[in-house]
Amino acid sequence: MKFKFNLESILKVRMHEENLEKQKLASLQNEETLLRNKFEECRQDLRKIDASRNAMELVNHNRERMMQNYVLEKGLALNHLSQEIKEKKEVVNQQRKNVIEANKQFQIIKKLRQKALLEFIKETNRQDQLAQNEIATQVYYRQLK
């Protein structure tokens, strides 16, 4: 007698869904990391500019204006990146919840499979015990004759 779990296909689907959700989460986390890296690069550029502006006197008025515009653009880029990071965090958190839910669904089916397997083992053991009892009974009656 072979164990056959009638929800095996659902178990495979749930496992596949869980893996897909984990892959999506990893992808989103990677995107978030890339955004954070861009944010830090932009912040470092601004620090370098501030340091260079403080270190030298700018005689040229046009150059000062260009630097101010550049700093303003970098500041806007920082704000934009900060907003993107915040949005990506929300998406990552939602994806984490999806992974947790997919894992729960998988674990439920897995638990059902374990219970069905234990029932199968109990039934198999019971049938084996009945067969052994029958053999023992037959041997006992043969010895009596």
N, CA, C and O atoms as CSV, one atom per row, in Angstrom:
chain,resi,resn,atom,element,x,y,z
A,1,MET,N,N,0.845,-1.168,0.000
A,1,MET,CA,C,0.000,0.000,0.000
A,1,MET,C,C,0.896,1.239,0.000
A,1,MET,O,O,1.849,1.327,0.775
A,2,LYS,N,N,0.584,2.181,-0.865
A,2,LYS,CA,C,1.392,3.374,-1.014
A,2,LYS,C,C,0.602,4.592,-0.525
A,2,LYS,O,O,-0.602,4.703,-0.757
A,3,PHE,N,N,1.306,5.501,0.154
A,3,PHE,CA,C,0.659,6.714,0.652
A,3,PHE,C,C,0.369,7.642,-0.516
A,3,PHE,O,O,1.244,7.927,-1.333
A,4,LYS,N,N,-0.871,8.110,-0.582
A,4,LYS,CA,C,-1.273,9.054,-1.610
A,4,LYS,C,C,-2.033,10.180,-0.935
A,4,LYS,O,O,-3.087,9.970,-0.335
A,5,PHE,N,N,-1.477,11.380,-1.043
A,5,PHE,CA,C,-2.089,12.569,-0.445
A,5,PHE,C,C,-2.919,13.247,-1.525
A,5,PHE,O,O,-2.389,13.644,-2.563
A,6,ASN,N,N,-4.204,13.378,-1.284
A,6,ASN,CA,C,-5.083,13.904,-2.321
A,6,ASN,C,C,-4.912,15.402,-2.569
A,6,ASN,O,O,-5.418,15.914,-3.568
A,7,LEU,N,N,-4.223,16.106,-1.698
A,7,LEU,CA,C,-3.965,17.537,-1.881
A,7,LEU,C,C,-2.517,17.817,-2.286
A,7,LEU,O,O,-2.031,18.936,-2.125
A,8,GLU,N,N,-1.836,16.810,-2.806
A,8,GLU,CA,C,-0.428,16.953,-3.171
A,8,GLU,C,C,-0.230,18.054,-4.220
A,8,GLU,O,O,0.734,18.818,-4.150
A,9,SER,N,N,-1.139,18.129,-5.184
A,9,SER,CA,C,-0.998,19.163,-6.219
A,9,SER,C,C,-1.159,20.558,-5.613
A,9,SER,O,O,-0.470,21.493,-6.020
A,10,ILE,N,N,-2.059,20.701,-4.649
A,10,ILE,CA,C,-2.234,21.997,-3.986
A,10,ILE,C,C,-0.985,22.340,-3.182
A,10,ILE,O,O,-0.573,23.499,-3.130
A,11,LEU,N,N,-0.391,21.343,-2.563
A,11,LEU,CA,C,0.847,21.562,-1.813
A,11,LEU,C,C,1.945,22.086,-2.734
A,11,LEU,O,O,2.671,23.016,-2.381
A,12,LYS,N,N,2.060,21.488,-3.907
A,12,LYS,CA,C,3.072,21.945,-4.865
A,12,LYS,C,C,2.792,23.365,-5.324
A,12,LYS,O,O,3.713,24.169,-5.460
A,13,VAL,N,N,1.527,23.677,-5.563
A,13,VAL,CA,C,1.157,25.030,-5.992
A,13,VAL,C,C,1.481,26.035,-4.894
A,13,VAL,O,O,2.043,27.096,-5.165
A,14,ARG,N,N,1.128,25.703,-3.658
A,14,ARG,CA,C,1.417,26.612,-2.537
A,14,ARG,C,C,2.925,26.827,-2.371
A,14,ARG,O,O,3.369,27.942,-2.095
A,15,MET,N,N,3.700,25.770,-2.538
A,15,MET,CA,C,5.149,25.888,-2.425
A,15,MET,C,C,5.674,26.794,-3.546
A,15,MET,O,O,6.552,27.628,-3.325
A,16,HIS,N,N,5.127,26.617,-4.741
A,16,HIS,CA,C,5.542,27.456,-5.871
A,16,HIS,C,C,5.157,28.915,-5.634
A,16,HIS,O,O,5.952,29.816,-5.903
A,17,GLU,N,N,3.952,29.151,-5.135
A,17,GLU,CA,C,3.510,30.509,-4.831
A,17,GLU,C,C,4.410,31.158,-3.783
A,17,GLU,O,O,4.766,32.331,-3.898
A,18,GLU,N,N,4.767,30.393,-2.773
A,18,GLU,CA,C,5.647,30.921,-1.726
A,18,GLU,C,C,7.000,31.304,-2.319
A,18,GLU,O,O,7.546,32.360,-1.997
A,19,ASN,N,N,7.538,30.454,-3.181
A,19,ASN,CA,C,8.830,30.760,-3.807
A,19,ASN,C,C,8.739,32.005,-4.685
A,19,ASN,O,O,9.656,32.827,-4.689
A,20,LEU,N,N,7.648,32.151,-5.424
A,20,LEU,CA,C,7.468,33.347,-6.253
A,20,LEU,C,C,7.405,34.604,-5.394
A,20,LEU,O,O,8.002,35.627,-5.729
A,21,GLU,N,N,6.677,34.519,-4.286
A,21,GLU,CA,C,6.573,35.676,-3.389
A,21,GLU,C,C,7.945,36.026,-2.801
A,21,GLU,O,O,8.284,37.201,-2.661
A,22,LYS,N,N,8.713,35.022,-2.466
A,22,LYS,CA,C,10.058,35.269,-1.937
A,22,LYS,C,C,10.943,35.921,-2.993
A,22,LYS,O,O,11.734,36.810,-2.676
A,23,GLN,N,N,10.817,35.488,-4.246
A,23,GLN,CA,C,11.605,36.090,-5.323
A,23,GLN,C,C,11.211,37.547,-5.540
A,23,GLN,O,O,12.073,38.403,-5.742
A,24,LYS,N,N,9.915,37.826,-5.496
A,24,LYS,CA,C,9.453,39.204,-5.634
A,24,LYS,C,C,10.008,40.064,-4.508
A,24,LYS,O,O,10.461,41.187,-4.731
A,25,LEU,N,N,9.967,39.518,-3.288
A,25,LEU,CA,C,10.487,40.262,-2.136
A,25,LEU,C,C,11.967,40.561,-2.322
A,25,LEU,O,O,12.408,41.683,-2.073
A,26,ALA,N,N,12.731,39.577,-2.752
A,26,ALA,CA,C,14.166,39.781,-2.955
A,26,ALA,C,C,14.411,40.853,-4.020
A,26,ALA,O,O,15.303,41.688,-3.873
A,27,SER,N,N,13.629,40.824,-5.071
A,27,SER,CA,C,13.762,41.818,-6.133
A,27,SER,C,C,13.450,43.220,-5.616
A,27,SER,O,O,14.174,44.172,-5.907
A,28,LEU,N,N,12.374,43.337,-4.851
A,28,LEU,CA,C,12.003,44.639,-4.297
A,28,LEU,C,C,13.044,45.150,-3.308
A,28,LEU,O,O,13.345,46.343,-3.276
A,29,GLN,N,N,13.585,44.254,-2.510
A,29,GLN,CA,C,14.621,44.663,-1.564
A,29,GLN,C,C,15.867,45.131,-2.307
A,29,GLN,O,O,16.532,46.075,-1.880
A,30,ASN,N,N,16.182,44.473,-3.414
A,30,ASN,CA,C,17.321,44.885,-4.228
A,30,ASN,C,C,17.085,46.280,-4.804
A,30,ASN,O,O,17.987,47.117,-4.787
A,31,GLU,N,N,15.876,46.535,-5.313
A,31,GLU,CA,C,15.541,47.861,-5.832
A,31,GLU,C,C,15.647,48.914,-4.735
A,31,GLU,O,O,16.145,50.014,-4.972
A,32,GLU,N,N,15.178,48.577,-3.536
A,32,GLU,CA,C,15.257,49.518,-2.417
A,32,GLU,C,C,16.719,49.827,-2.085
A,32,GLU,O,O,17.067,50.974,-1.803
A,33,THR,N,N,17.556,48.819,-2.118
A,33,THR,CA,C,18.980,49.014,-1.845
A,33,THR,C,C,19.615,49.922,-2.896
A,33,THR,O,O,20.418,50.795,-2.566
A,34,LEU,N,N,19.251,49.714,-4.159
A,34,LEU,CA,C,19.777,50.568,-5.217
A,34,LEU,C,C,19.349,52.022,-5.019
A,34,LEU,O,O,20.146,52.940,-5.214
A,35,LEU,N,N,18.095,52.225,-4.633
A,35,LEU,CA,C,17.632,53.592,-4.359
A,35,LEU,C,C,18.387,54.220,-3.199
A,35,LEU,O,O,18.755,55.394,-3.245
A,36,ARG,N,N,18.611,53.434,-2.169
A,36,ARG,CA,C,19.365,53.951,-1.020
A,36,ARG,C,C,20.794,54.332,-1.423
A,36,ARG,O,O,21.330,55.341,-0.964
A,37,ASN,N,N,21.399,53.515,-2.285
A,37,ASN,CA,C,22.755,53.814,-2.754
A,37,ASN,C,C,22.780,55.116,-3.557
A,37,ASN,O,O,23.684,55.934,-3.386
A,38,LYS,N,N,21.783,55.310,-4.437
A,38,LYS,CA,C,21.691,56.558,-5.197
A,38,LYS,C,C,21.523,57.739,-4.254
A,38,LYS,O,O,22.135,58.791,-4.440
A,39,PHE,N,N,20.692,57.555,-3.249
A,39,PHE,CA,C,20.454,58.603,-2.269
A,39,PHE,C,C,21.752,58.986,-1.570
A,39,PHE,O,O,22.052,60.170,-1.414
A,40,GLU,N,N,22.508,58.001,-1.156
A,40,GLU,CA,C,23.777,58.274,-0.466
A,40,GLU,C,C,24.787,58.933,-1.397
A,40,GLU,O,O,25.524,59.824,-0.975
A,41,GLU,N,N,24.829,58.509,-2.657
A,41,GLU,CA,C,25.739,59.141,-3.619
A,41,GLU,C,C,25.379,60.613,-3.795
A,41,GLU,O,O,26.257,61.476,-3.816
A,42,CYS,N,N,24.109,60.889,-3.918
A,42,CYS,CA,C,23.640,62.258,-4.074
A,42,CYS,C,C,23.984,63.085,-2.838
A,42,CYS,O,O,24.419,64.230,-2.955
A,43,ARG,N,N,23.793,62.520,-1.687
A,43,ARG,CA,C,24.109,63.211,-0.431
A,43,ARG,C,C,25.612,63.495,-0.339
A,43,ARG,O,O,26.018,64.568,0.107
A,44,GLN,N,N,26.426,62.537,-0.757
A,44,GLN,CA,C,27.874,62.745,-0.721
A,44,GLN,C,C,28.301,63.829,-1.703
A,44,GLN,O,O,29.198,64.617,-1.407
A,45,ASP,N,N,27.656,63.874,-2.884
A,45,ASP,CA,C,27.956,64.940,-3.840
A,45,ASP,C,C,27.675,66.304,-3.226
A,45,ASP,O,O,28.469,67.232,-3.381
A,46,LEU,N,N,26.560,66.427,-2.535
A,46,LEU,CA,C,26.235,67.699,-1.888
A,46,LEU,C,C,27.250,68.063,-0.813
A,46,LEU,O,O,27.629,69.226,-0.675
A,47,ARG,N,N,27.681,67.077,-0.063
A,47,ARG,CA,C,28.693,67.344,0.977
A,47,ARG,C,C,30.001,67.810,0.359
A,47,ARG,O,O,30.655,68.717,0.875
A,48,LYS,N,N,30.382,67.180,-0.760
A,48,LYS,CA,C,31.623,67.582,-1.442
A,48,LYS,C,C,31.518,69.023,-1.943
A,48,LYS,O,O,32.460,69.807,-1.829
A,49,ILE,N,N,30.354,69.351,-2.499
A,49,ILE,CA,C,30.157,70.709,-3.015
A,49,ILE,C,C,30.210,71.718,-1.881
A,49,ILE,O,O,30.847,72.765,-2.002
A,50,ASP,N,N,29.543,71.405,-0.783
A,50,ASP,CA,C,29.571,72.311,0.370
A,50,ASP,C,C,30.983,72.484,0.881
A,50,ASP,O,O,31.392,73.591,1.233
A,51,ALA,N,N,31.730,71.394,0.923
A,51,ALA,CA,C,33.110,71.476,1.398
A,51,ALA,C,C,33.958,72.319,0.456
A,51,ALA,O,O,34.780,73.119,0.902
A,52,SER,N,N,33.759,72.140,-0.842
A,52,SER,CA,C,34.568,72.906,-1.801
A,52,SER,C,C,34.158,74.382,-1.803
A,52,SER,O,O,34.996,75.265,-1.984
A,53,ARG,N,N,32.862,74.640,-1.600
A,53,ARG,CA,C,32.403,76.028,-1.557
A,53,ARG,C,C,32.969,76.747,-0.344
A,53,ARG,O,O,33.315,77.927,-0.414
A,54,ASN,N,N,33.060,76.037,0.751
A,54,ASN,CA,C,33.606,76.640,1.966
A,54,ASN,C,C,35.114,76.807,1.870
A,54,ASN,O,O,35.675,77.716,2.481
A,55,ALA,N,N,35.771,75.946,1.118
A,55,ALA,CA,C,37.226,75.971,1.051
A,55,ALA,C,C,37.752,77.098,0.168
A,55,ALA,O,O,38.818,77.653,0.434
A,56,MET,N,N,37.005,77.437,-0.880
A,56,MET,CA,C,37.508,78.476,-1.781
A,56,MET,C,C,36.516,79.617,-1.899
A,56,MET,O,O,35.306,79.445,-1.746
A,57,GLU,N,N,37.059,80.762,-2.171
A,57,GLU,CA,C,36.205,81.916,-2.377
A,57,GLU,C,C,35.841,81.965,-3.846
A,57,GLU,O,O,36.702,81.902,-4.723
A,58,LEU,N,N,34.573,82.075,-4.089
A,58,LEU,CA,C,34.122,82.148,-5.470
A,58,LEU,C,C,34.034,83.618,-5.873
A,58,LEU,O,O,33.204,84.373,-5.368
A,59,VAL,N,N,34.890,83.989,-6.771
A,59,VAL,CA,C,34.922,85.369,-7.235
A,59,VAL,C,C,33.894,85.547,-8.355
A,59,VAL,O,O,33.246,86.587,-8.478
A,60,ASN,N,N,33.776,84.527,-9.137
A,60,ASN,CA,C,32.905,84.612,-10.296
A,60,ASN,C,C,31.445,84.431,-9.864
A,60,ASN,O,O,31.082,83.410,-9.282
A,61,HIS,N,N,30.636,85.415,-10.153
A,61,HIS,CA,C,29.227,85.388,-9.768
A,61,HIS,C,C,28.452,84.307,-10.531
A,61,HIS,O,O,27.583,83.650,-9.959
A,62,ASN,N,N,28.757,84.123,-11.798
A,62,ASN,CA,C,28.080,83.093,-12.603
A,62,ASN,C,C,28.374,81.695,-12.071
A,62,ASN,O,O,27.495,80.835,-12.016
A,63,ARG,N,N,29.610,81.492,-11.685
A,63,ARG,CA,C,29.974,80.184,-11.140
A,63,ARG,C,C,29.216,79.911,-9.839
A,63,ARG,O,O,28.776,78.787,-9.596
A,64,GLU,N,N,29.068,80.924,-9.022
A,64,GLU,CA,C,28.318,80.793,-7.768
A,64,GLU,C,C,26.859,80.442,-8.064
A,64,GLU,O,O,26.272,79.592,-7.394
A,65,ARG,N,N,26.288,81.088,-9.051
A,65,ARG,CA,C,24.914,80.823,-9.421
A,65,ARG,C,C,24.764,79.380,-9.942
A,65,ARG,O,O,23.793,78.700,-9.612
A,66,MET,N,N,25.713,78.927,-10.744
A,66,MET,CA,C,25.685,77.552,-11.248
A,66,MET,C,C,25.762,76.558,-10.094
A,66,MET,O,O,25.055,75.551,-10.081
A,67,MET,N,N,26.613,76.847,-9.142
A,67,MET,CA,C,26.750,75.965,-7.978
A,67,MET,C,C,25.453,75.929,-7.182
A,67,MET,O,O,25.042,74.867,-6.714
A,68,GLN,N,N,24.811,77.072,-7.024
A,68,GLN,CA,C,23.545,77.116,-6.299
A,68,GLN,C,C,22.471,76.315,-7.031
A,68,GLN,O,O,21.692,75.593,-6.409
A,69,ASN,N,N,22.436,76.447,-8.342
A,69,ASN,CA,C,21.468,75.678,-9.122
A,69,ASN,C,C,21.737,74.173,-9.001
A,69,ASN,O,O,20.817,73.366,-8.869
A,70,TYR,N,N,23.010,73.829,-9.051
A,70,TYR,CA,C,23.372,72.415,-8.934
A,70,TYR,C,C,22.978,71.862,-7.569
A,70,TYR,O,O,22.445,70.758,-7.463
A,71,VAL,N,N,23.246,72.640,-6.535
A,71,VAL,CA,C,22.879,72.228,-5.178
A,71,VAL,C,C,21.365,72.099,-5.065
A,71,VAL,O,O,20.863,71.163,-4.444
A,72,LEU,N,N,20.643,73.034,-5.662
A,72,LEU,CA,C,19.186,72.977,-5.636
A,72,LEU,C,C,18.683,71.725,-6.355
A,72,LEU,O,O,17.783,71.046,-5.861
A,73,GLU,N,N,19.260,71.417,-7.516
A,73,GLU,CA,C,18.866,70.214,-8.257
A,73,GLU,C,C,19.162,68.951,-7.449
A,73,GLU,O,O,18.352,68.025,-7.400
A,74,LYS,N,N,20.322,68.929,-6.824
A,74,LYS,CA,C,20.673,67.763,-6.000
A,74,LYS,C,C,19.725,67.639,-4.812
A,74,LYS,O,O,19.340,66.534,-4.429
A,75,GLY,N,N,19.351,68.773,-4.233
A,75,GLY,CA,C,18.402,68.744,-3.119
A,75,GLY,C,C,17.053,68.206,-3.561
A,75,GLY,O,O,16.433,67.413,-2.852
A,76,LEU,N,N,16.599,68.634,-4.732
A,76,LEU,CA,C,15.342,68.113,-5.265
A,76,LEU,C,C,15.460,66.621,-5.568
A,76,LEU,O,O,14.535,65.847,-5.320
A,77,ALA,N,N,16.607,66.236,-6.106
A,77,ALA,CA,C,16.831,64.808,-6.391
A,77,ALA,C,C,16.814,64.002,-5.094
A,77,ALA,O,O,16.277,62.895,-5.052
A,78,LEU,N,N,17.407,64.567,-4.031
A,78,LEU,CA,C,17.391,63.891,-2.731
A,78,LEU,C,C,15.962,63.732,-2.226
A,78,LEU,O,O,15.592,62.668,-1.730
A,79,ASN,N,N,15.170,64.771,-2.350
A,79,ASN,CA,C,13.770,64.683,-1.920
A,79,ASN,C,C,13.015,63.627,-2.718
A,79,ASN,O,O,12.251,62.832,-2.170
A,80,HIS,N,N,13.252,63.644,-4.027
A,80,HIS,CA,C,12.585,62.660,-4.883
A,80,HIS,C,C,13.016,61.239,-4.520
A,80,HIS,O,O,12.184,60.339,-4.408
A,81,LEU,N,N,14.312,61.048,-4.338
A,81,LEU,CA,C,14.811,59.718,-3.964
A,81,LEU,C,C,14.286,59.299,-2.596
A,81,LEU,O,O,13.961,58.132,-2.376
A,82,SER,N,N,14.207,60.250,-1.690
A,82,SER,CA,C,13.679,59.948,-0.357
A,82,SER,C,C,12.233,59.476,-0.456
A,82,SER,O,O,11.843,58.520,0.214
A,83,GLN,N,N,11.440,60.143,-1.289
A,83,GLN,CA,C,10.052,59.741,-1.483
A,83,GLN,C,C,9.978,58.351,-2.128
A,83,GLN,O,O,9.164,57.521,-1.723
A,84,GLU,N,N,10.825,58.100,-3.127
A,84,GLU,CA,C,10.851,56.786,-3.778
A,84,GLU,C,C,11.221,55.689,-2.787
A,84,GLU,O,O,10.646,54.600,-2.813
A,85,ILE,N,N,12.171,55.975,-1.923
A,85,ILE,CA,C,12.589,54.995,-0.915
A,85,ILE,C,C,11.433,54.693,0.027
A,85,ILE,O,O,11.191,53.539,0.381
A,86,LYS,N,N,10.726,55.737,0.427
A,86,LYS,CA,C,9.586,55.550,1.322
A,86,LYS,C,C,8.512,54.675,0.657
A,86,LYS,O,O,7.965,53.763,1.276
A,87,GLU,N,N,8.226,54.974,-0.611
A,87,GLU,CA,C,7.242,54.172,-1.344
A,87,GLU,C,C,7.712,52.727,-1.506
A,87,GLU,O,O,6.927,51.788,-1.369
A,88,LYS,N,N,8.998,52.564,-1.799
A,88,LYS,CA,C,9.540,51.212,-1.985
A,88,LYS,C,C,9.488,50.436,-0.677
A,88,LYS,O,O,9.256,49.227,-0.680
A,89,LYS,N,N,9.704,51.131,0.449
A,89,LYS,CA,C,9.598,50.471,1.758
A,89,LYS,C,C,8.197,49.933,1.974
A,89,LYS,O,O,8.014,48.819,2.464
A,90,GLU,N,N,7.206,50.740,1.602
A,90,GLU,CA,C,5.823,50.297,1.751
A,90,GLU,C,C,5.546,49.074,0.888
A,90,GLU,O,O,4.890,48.129,1.326
A,91,VAL,N,N,6.052,49.100,-0.343
A,91,VAL,CA,C,5.859,47.961,-1.243
A,91,VAL,C,C,6.573,46.721,-0.688
A,91,VAL,O,O,6.037,45.614,-0.742
A,92,VAL,N,N,7.776,46.913,-0.160
A,92,VAL,CA,C,8.526,45.797,0.425
A,92,VAL,C,C,7.782,45.227,1.627
A,92,VAL,O,O,7.692,44.010,1.786
A,93,ASN,N,N,7.251,46.101,2.469
A,93,ASN,CA,C,6.498,45.625,3.638
A,93,ASN,C,C,5.261,44.851,3.216
A,93,ASN,O,O,4.935,43.826,3.815
A,94,GLN,N,N,4.567,45.335,2.182
A,94,GLN,CA,C,3.400,44.604,1.685
A,94,GLN,C,C,3.817,43.247,1.125
A,94,GLN,O,O,3.130,42.245,1.323
A,95,GLN,N,N,4.954,43.228,0.421
A,95,GLN,CA,C,5.435,41.963,-0.140
A,95,GLN,C,C,5.833,40.997,0.978
A,95,GLN,O,O,5.630,39.789,0.859
A,96,ARG,N,N,6.395,41.526,2.052
A,96,ARG,CA,C,6.712,40.670,3.206
A,96,ARG,C,C,5.441,40.021,3.745
A,96,ARG,O,O,5.423,38.835,4.074
A,97,LYS,N,N,4.386,40.814,3.827
A,97,LYS,CA,C,3.107,40.270,4.293
A,97,LYS,C,C,2.615,39.184,3.336
A,97,LYS,O,O,2.079,38.164,3.768
A,98,ASN,N,N,2.802,39.411,2.041
A,98,ASN,CA,C,2.406,38.403,1.048
A,98,ASN,C,C,3.207,37.119,1.224
A,98,ASN,O,O,2.659,36.022,1.123
A,99,VAL,N,N,4.505,37.257,1.487
A,99,VAL,CA,C,5.356,36.080,1.706
A,99,VAL,C,C,4.891,35.327,2.946
A,99,VAL,O,O,4.814,34.098,2.943
A,100,ILE,N,N,4.584,36.063,3.997
A,100,ILE,CA,C,4.114,35.430,5.238
A,100,ILE,C,C,2.806,34.694,4.989
A,100,ILE,O,O,2.623,33.572,5.463
A,101,GLU,N,N,1.900,35.313,4.253
A,101,GLU,CA,C,0.615,34.675,3.962
A,101,GLU,C,C,0.810,33.427,3.101
A,101,GLU,O,O,0.181,32.395,3.339
A,102,ALA,N,N,1.688,33.530,2.097
A,102,ALA,CA,C,1.958,32.366,1.244
A,102,ALA,C,C,2.581,31.239,2.071
A,102,ALA,O,O,2.268,30.066,1.870
A,103,ASN,N,N,3.460,31.605,2.996
A,103,ASN,CA,C,4.077,30.604,3.858
A,103,ASN,C,C,3.037,29.941,4.753
A,103,ASN,O,O,3.083,28.730,4.969
A,104,LYS,N,N,2.101,30.729,5.274
A,104,LYS,CA,C,1.034,30.164,6.108
A,104,LYS,C,C,0.211,29.159,5.318
A,104,LYS,O,O,-0.081,28.065,5.800
A,105,GLN,N,N,-0.160,29.539,4.099
A,105,GLN,CA,C,-0.954,28.646,3.257
A,105,GLN,C,C,-0.200,27.351,2.974
A,105,GLN,O,O,-0.778,26.265,3.002
A,106,PHE,N,N,1.091,27.480,2.700
A,106,PHE,CA,C,1.917,26.306,2.448
A,106,PHE,C,C,2.003,25.426,3.693
A,106,PHE,O,O,1.884,24.204,3.603
A,107,GLN,N,N,2.210,26.048,4.852
A,107,GLN,CA,C,2.347,25.292,6.089
A,107,GLN,C,C,1.046,24.575,6.452
A,107,GLN,O,O,1.072,23.472,6.997
A,108,ILE,N,N,-0.091,25.204,6.149
A,108,ILE,CA,C,-1.385,24.563,6.429
A,108,ILE,C,C,-1.507,23.272,5.637
A,108,ILE,O,O,-1.847,22.225,6.189
A,109,ILE,N,N,-1.228,23.349,4.346
A,109,ILE,CA,C,-1.322,22.160,3.493
A,109,ILE,C,C,-0.282,21.126,3.911
A,109,ILE,O,O,-0.549,19.924,3.897
A,110,LYS,N,N,0.891,21.596,4.279
A,110,LYS,CA,C,1.952,20.678,4.722
A,110,LYS,C,C,1.528,19.948,6.000
A,110,LYS,O,O,1.772,18.751,6.150
A,111,LYS,N,N,0.894,20.678,6.911
A,111,LYS,CA,C,0.416,20.078,8.158
A,111,LYS,C,C,-0.672,19.041,7.862
A,111,LYS,O,O,-0.693,17.967,8.464
A,112,LEU,N,N,-1.569,19.368,6.937
A,112,LEU,CA,C,-2.589,18.407,6.540
A,112,LEU,C,C,-1.960,17.142,5.959
A,112,LEU,O,O,-2.427,16.031,6.206
A,113,ARG,N,N,-0.898,17.331,5.186
A,113,ARG,CA,C,-0.196,16.179,4.608
A,113,ARG,C,C,0.418,15.319,5.716
A,113,ARG,O,O,0.348,14.091,5.669
A,114,GLN,N,N,1.021,15.974,6.710
A,114,GLN,CA,C,1.610,15.230,7.821
A,114,GLN,C,C,0.549,14.434,8.575
A,114,GLN,O,O,0.761,13.272,8.925
A,115,LYS,N,N,-0.587,15.069,8.821
A,115,LYS,CA,C,-1.664,14.366,9.518
A,115,LYS,C,C,-2.159,13.183,8.706
A,115,LYS,O,O,-2.399,12.105,9.250
A,116,ALA,N,N,-2.310,13.382,7.406
A,116,ALA,CA,C,-2.760,12.288,6.538
A,116,ALA,C,C,-1.728,11.167,6.520
A,116,ALA,O,O,-2.089,9.990,6.506
A,117,LEU,N,N,-0.454,11.522,6.521
A,117,LEU,CA,C,0.599,10.504,6.543
A,117,LEU,C,C,0.568,9.719,7.852
A,117,LEU,O,O,0.712,8.497,7.847
A,118,LEU,N,N,0.381,10.416,8.967
A,118,LEU,CA,C,0.290,9.726,10.257
A,118,LEU,C,C,-0.912,8.790,10.291
A,118,LEU,O,O,-0.813,7.671,10.793
A,119,GLU,N,N,-2.035,9.238,9.764
A,119,GLU,CA,C,-3.214,8.373,9.689
A,119,GLU,C,C,-2.947,7.156,8.813
A,119,GLU,O,O,-3.366,6.045,9.136
A,120,PHE,N,N,-2.252,7.371,7.714
A,120,PHE,CA,C,-1.903,6.266,6.820
A,120,PHE,C,C,-1.007,5.257,7.537
A,120,PHE,O,O,-1.200,4.047,7.427
A,121,ILE,N,N,-0.033,5.775,8.267
A,121,ILE,CA,C,0.887,4.896,9.003
A,121,ILE,C,C,0.129,4.118,10.078
A,121,ILE,O,O,0.355,2.921,10.260
A,122,LYS,N,N,-0.766,4.798,10.785
A,122,LYS,CA,C,-1.569,4.111,11.812
A,122,LYS,C,C,-2.421,3.013,11.184
A,122,LYS,O,O,-2.499,1.901,11.707
A,123,GLU,N,N,-3.053,3.330,10.071
A,123,GLU,CA,C,-3.905,2.348,9.397
A,123,GLU,C,C,-3.074,1.178,8.877
A,123,GLU,O,O,-3.487,0.023,8.979
A,124,THR,N,N,-1.910,1.478,8.322
A,124,THR,CA,C,-1.020,0.415,7.840
A,124,THR,C,C,-0.565,-0.467,8.997
A,124,THR,O,O,-0.562,-1.693,8.879
A,125,ASN,N,N,-0.186,0.139,10.099
A,125,ASN,CA,C,0.224,-0.624,11.278
A,125,ASN,C,C,-0.938,-1.479,11.809
A,125,ASN,O,O,-0.740,-2.626,12.210
A,126,ARG,N,N,-2.138,-0.913,11.805
A,126,ARG,CA,C,-3.305,-1.654,12.272
A,126,ARG,C,C,-3.555,-2.871,11.372
A,126,ARG,O,O,-3.819,-3.970,11.861
A,127,GLN,N,N,-3.469,-2.663,10.057
A,127,GLN,CA,C,-3.677,-3.771,9.135
A,127,GLN,C,C,-2.582,-4.830,9.281
A,127,GLN,O,O,-2.855,-6.029,9.221
A,128,ASP,N,N,-1.344,-4.375,9.472
A,128,ASP,CA,C,-0.241,-5.325,9.704
A,128,ASP,C,C,-0.480,-6.119,10.982
A,128,ASP,O,O,-0.266,-7.330,11.026
A,129,GLN,N,N,-0.927,-5.418,12.020
A,129,GLN,CA,C,-1.188,-6.096,13.290
A,129,GLN,C,C,-2.310,-7.121,13.133
A,129,GLN,O,O,-2.228,-8.223,13.675
A,130,LEU,N,N,-3.354,-6.758,12.393
A,130,LEU,CA,C,-4.443,-7.711,12.139
A,130,LEU,C,C,-3.935,-8.937,11.379
A,130,LEU,O,O,-4.315,-10.068,11.682
A,131,ALA,N,N,-3.074,-8.698,10.392
A,131,ALA,CA,C,-2.517,-9.816,9.620
A,131,ALA,C,C,-1.650,-10.702,10.519
A,131,ALA,O,O,-1.716,-11.928,10.437
A,132,GLN,N,N,-0.844,-10.079,11.373
A,132,GLN,CA,C,-0.005,-10.861,12.279
A,132,GLN,C,C,-0.857,-11.633,13.290
A,132,GLN,O,O,-0.553,-12.778,13.624
A,133,ASN,N,N,-1.910,-11.001,13.764
A,133,ASN,CA,C,-2.806,-11.700,14.682
A,133,ASN,C,C,-3.458,-12.903,13.999
A,133,ASN,O,O,-3.597,-13.967,14.602
A,134,GLU,N,N,-3.848,-12.731,12.755
A,134,GLU,CA,C,-4.455,-13.825,12.005
A,134,GLU,C,C,-3.461,-14.975,11.824
A,134,GLU,O,O,-3.814,-16.144,11.981
A,135,ILE,N,N,-2.230,-14.633,11.495
A,135,ILE,CA,C,-1.189,-15.658,11.330
A,135,ILE,C,C,-0.950,-16.369,12.655
A,135,ILE,O,O,-0.852,-17.595,12.705
A,136,ALA,N,N,-0.857,-15.585,13.733
A,136,ALA,CA,C,-0.618,-16.180,15.047
A,136,ALA,C,C,-1.781,-17.088,15.448
A,136,ALA,O,O,-1.563,-18.152,16.027
A,137,THR,N,N,-2.981,-16.686,15.153
A,137,THR,CA,C,-4.152,-17.503,15.464
A,137,THR,C,C,-4.130,-18.811,14.683
A,137,THR,O,O,-4.412,-19.876,15.233
A,138,GLN,N,N,-3.798,-18.726,13.410
A,138,GLN,CA,C,-3.730,-19.922,12.583
A,138,GLN,C,C,-2.645,-20.880,13.065
A,138,GLN,O,O,-2.851,-22.093,13.109
A,139,VAL,N,N,-1.477,-20.320,13.429
A,139,VAL,CA,C,-0.386,-21.158,13.936
A,139,VAL,C,C,-0.812,-21.824,15.246
A,139,VAL,O,O,-0.533,-23.003,15.466
A,140,TYR,N,N,-1.477,-21.078,16.100
A,140,TYR,CA,C,-1.921,-21.616,17.381
A,140,TYR,C,C,-2.913,-22.767,17.176
A,140,TYR,O,O,-2.805,-23.808,17.824
A,141,TYR,N,N,-3.887,-22.570,16.266
A,141,TYR,CA,C,-4.876,-23.633,16.016
A,141,TYR,C,C,-4.263,-24.849,15.339
A,141,TYR,O,O,-4.722,-25.971,15.558
A,142,ARG,N,N,-3.251,-24.652,14.533
A,142,ARG,CA,C,-2.558,-25.796,13.902
A,142,ARG,C,C,-1.831,-26.628,14.965
A,142,ARG,O,O,-1.794,-27.857,14.907
A,143,GLN,N,N,-1.253,-25.907,15.941
A,143,GLN,CA,C,-0.540,-26.620,16.983
A,143,GLN,C,C,-1.491,-27.410,17.875
A,143,GLN,O,O,-1.111,-28.447,18.419
A,144,LEU,N,N,-2.718,-26.934,18.030
A,144,LEU,CA,C,-3.697,-27.627,18.845
A,144,LEU,C,C,-4.159,-28.917,18.171
A,144,LEU,O,O,-4.526,-29.854,18.881
A,145,LYS,N,N,-4.161,-29.017,16.861
A,145,LYS,CA,C,-4.646,-30.179,16.151
A,145,LYS,C,C,-3.696,-31.297,16.159
A,145,LYS,O,O,-3.979,-32.352,15.592
